[in-house]
Amino acid sequence: MTKSGEHYSTLEVEGESSGAREAKGKSPIMEAPLIGKGVGHSSEGGAGVKRGVGVIDFVVRLLALAASLAATIIMGTTDQTLPFFTQFFQFRARYYDLPTFTYFVVANAIVAAYLVLSMPFSIVTIVRPLAKAPRLILVIFDTIALTLTISAAAAAAAIVSLAHKGNTNTNWIAICQQFDNFCQRSSGAVVASFVTAVFFILLVILSTVALKSH
């Protein structure tokens, strides 16, 4: 067709109109959200929290080691001899005269040795805070050590209570009136062992919280 001396091609007009229709029919392209965006920052934050838990675990483990060693040494060196004795008999109290106190010393020594061996695993949780295996190993063996500590402390506490109060029903007299130093040292060892048990409870809680947040 022609208008004012200018020639327009019918094919060109139709092409332009079809191109316009296609442009109108196209929907705007929306950018897809980045799924991994922000994951790196959150993982770094979680690693920092777990590293802090690992540091606390190491400090509490050192305190538990000091308490268990104190309990072992105090009970293991408990020995008192009364100033009066006869020609054939000497009044003396030693920890290995009582099987319960012997078990107490052995159990706390084992726990102290375990705490020393567990230090490298605790350091690994600080260096590699996202590692799961060291925390799992620690929480299992910490629970076993906690059970051993409580059993030894409870058994020794029963003997110490009996030494302080006696038992009139079985005619067991209270020996702490004579062996006062022996009773004081054994009581201190039992207290130190219970303190060790409290530290182990904290260690189990810390490891459980760190595992749960994985």
Salt bridges, closest charged atoms under 4 A:
ASP57 OD2 - ARG61 NH2 3.09
ASP79 OD2 - ARG92 NH2 2.70
ASP97 OD2 - ARG94 NE 3.47
ASP142 OD2 - ARG61 NH2 3.00
